[in-house]
Amino acid sequence: MPAVLQPVAVPQKSLSDYTHICGRELIEEVRQLAEPLKGQRVMHVSATAFGGGVSEILYTLVPLMRDVGLQCEWQVIYGREEFFNATKLMHNALQGSPQDLDEEQWRTWRRYNEMNARELPCGWDVCLVHDPQPAALHSLVPEKARGWLWRCHIDLSAPNPETIERLAPYMTSYPASVFHMADYVPSQMDGGVNIVPPAIDPLAPKNMALSPEDASYVCAQFGIDVDRPLLCQVSRFDPWKDPLGVIDAYRIVKEKLPEVQLALVGSMASDDPEGWDYFNATIAHADGDPDVHILNNFNNVGAIEVNAFQSHADVLIQKSTREGFGLTVAEAIWKARPFIGGAVGGIPLQVQDGLTGFLVDSPELCASRSLELLADPELGRTLGRRGKEHVRANFLMPRYLRDYLRIFTELLEG
Ligand code: UDP
């Protein structure tokens, strides 16, 4: 791996293509906000270009920022295993795990931030730093950009106190920050806070309309019997996503409905060393059940396949026990399928219990809601249709772009 930040190549996208899905008014508003910002140099810095929600967002946000006239770049920081081991621990601790980093791990985190800070090119109007992995950049090289913004994608509502205390000086050094929800803003933050949830790209292969025939064709290729009911969760193999709890819920459903199947679809992220261990733990928990299909991106499950599973499944589940936002939730609901999610973090923002899906807090409740939806497809269709409109109104990328342009305007004026 090269010892410098790596630029990420992104496709071209055009904001006008979104007009028919998001409405003319919003697209016009975005263009007006972008006009005075044309030519501004914006740098996104994140920990990985592959796997997880941040990279998913940036593959659309960066091209759209370019399309409206910003000179926008995205670079991924350099890190080796020792760094990502430390940052995964940090991520878990910030989401509430009792284990803080030890002194050596904090030193490792800081050392890699110093290395990346040295390599970061200069002359940006806005440097937008994503998540805690590169969070020290601003305090190390504030002169490299005119405006700095820290974007937190994780749930900081109940962090490990030692970890957040240690990270606080780095977070508070930014003149502005962005959190998904007010609940996530640590008490140490003192101004410059923006509350903006993320969004999905309705035109990306993962979310574009797929016919029921194409969706079932794809699922059949992964061994799914498309004539039998299917429960599905799409997410990284991570304890907070609770794939083991989904298997427990499936087992309860199976007692009443023996023909039910489960698909757990999860990509492995390059900055997530725990992923493989948890993937193996999930396989062990499934205990050889031929109706539990555990798939990942190394089995060729890419964006279209995720789309197919979400479009075909009878019930979509995101049974997380902690969830910063959960792009998979908006992605699932966008397919207008019945949805069940854990009542945590960003999920209730996206799902109104009983109106656009169901919220649950145990495998038992997840199972009984699944049985209810499987027994009553009309209920699922009604929830799914309403859910899709909720996503259209709140969680599509042009709205997110608009919110960033507003923040950039304030930051640069300030
Ligand atoms: N994802 C994927 N393939 C998978 C599992 C997940 O492409 O097998 C994508 C998923 O569709 C979503 C992102 O990874 O766009 C995960 O983002 P989310 O906010 O749900 O969770 P995170 O992984 O960031 O905690």
Residues whose N, C-alpha, C, O or C-beta is under 5 A from the ligand:
A	BS01	UDP	G52 G53 V54 E56 V234 S235 R236 V265 G266 S267 V306 G326 L327 T328
